[in-house]
Every structure is written in structure tokens, then in C-alpha cells.
Amino acid sequence: MNKSTAETPLIVVFYIEVGDMAASDIHQFMQQLKNMVASEEGSHKVLQYFIPTRHQPHSRVECINPTMVSPDEYAKIAEAMGKLETIMAEFEKERAVQSDR
């Protein structure tokens, strides 16, 4: 990769098993988790994604260090993360519309 470590964010994905939690409670729970693990960026930027899961054996955390992947792999990761951000923005927008009703 040509980007320096300081320019390339570390990507951390939290897959959180929500079990039988009511769908209406998941958003608030995930927000609480985000607040609890808010990172201090320091000298290296960290992108954090929190994804609720059901019917998994446990929660897990995956870390992607973009400086350790090929440029082609990084492009695929960046595209997937962009799609995820778009989906999450649409989800948040829909939640706002529903809460205004």
C-alpha cells in the first residue's frame, strides 16, 4: 500500500449477538455499546462498525489492518464499507421518520 499508517484507518467490526432482544431495543443497545468502546484516535484513526447478529454462537470482533492487505483487497474492503455506511445512513433516516410519527 502506498498510504502511510497514519492516513489508513484501522477497521474494527463488532458483531454483537443480540439473542432474543426485541428489535425495538437493539438500536439503543448498539448505541450504548458504541459509547462504551469509543476509541481515542491518537496517532492512528480507527473506523468502528457495530453489527447486530442473531443465532450466532457468540459475539466477535474482527480487525482489518489496511496496511497489511493488497491494494485490490483494500479496494474491495473500502467498497464494502461504503455500502455499509450507505445502508446504515438509510436505516438511521428511516428510524428518524418512524420516531416522528
N, C-alpha and C positions, 0 to 999 in steps of 0.2 A: 504494500500500500504506500502511496506517496504522502498521505496525510500524516501529520505528526500526532502523537498520542494525545496532546492537549486539544487538538482540533476534532478528534474522532471520539464520539461518545461511547462509553461502555453501555451495553444494553442488558438490562436485568428484567426478566419476565417472571412474575409471581403467578403461579397457577394455584388458586386458592379453592380448596374443596369446601363447598358451602352446604353440602349434605341436603337435609330436608328443609333448609331455611326458606321461608316464604319469599317469593320473587320480589315482593314489595319491600322487603328488608335488605335485600342484597346490596343495593346501591349505597345505602347508608353504611353498611358494614364495610364495604370496599373502601369508601371514603375514610373511615376510621383507620383502616389498615394503612392507607396511603399516608395519612398524617403521622402515624406511628413510626413509619420507616422512612420518612422524608430524609433525603440524603443531603449532606453538606457537600457541595460540589468540589470545593477545594481546587486542586490543580487539574482535576480530571472530571469532565462532565459525565453524568450518569443519566440515562433515559430509563425510567421505570414504567413498566406496564403491569397492571393487575387484571387478571382474567379469572372470573369465577368458573368453577367446574363442578360438575355433579357426577356421582357414580365412579369416582376415581379412588384408588386405594388410599391416597394421601395428598396433601398439598406438596408443591415442589417449587423450587426456584431454579431458573436457568439463566446463565450468564453468557453473553456473546461479546467477546473482545474483538472488535472490528480490525484491530491491527494484526490479528492472528489468522485472518481469513483472506482468501484471494480477492482481487477486485471484482471478479464475476460473482462470487458468493456474497460479497458486500452489497453489490447492486441488487441482488435478489432479496437480501435482508432489508435493505432500505425501501424497496418496493413493497414488501410485505408490511413493514412498519407504517408506511404511508397509508396503505389500505386500512390498517387497523386504526390509525388516527382518524381517518375519514369516517369509519364505522362508529367509533366512539363519539365523535362530534355529532353525528346524526342521532345517535342514541340519546345523548345529553339534550339535544334540541327537542326530541320527541318527549322526553321526560318533562322538560320545562313546559311544553304545550299542555301535557296531561295534567300537570300540577296547577295550571292556571284555570282549568275547567271547574 
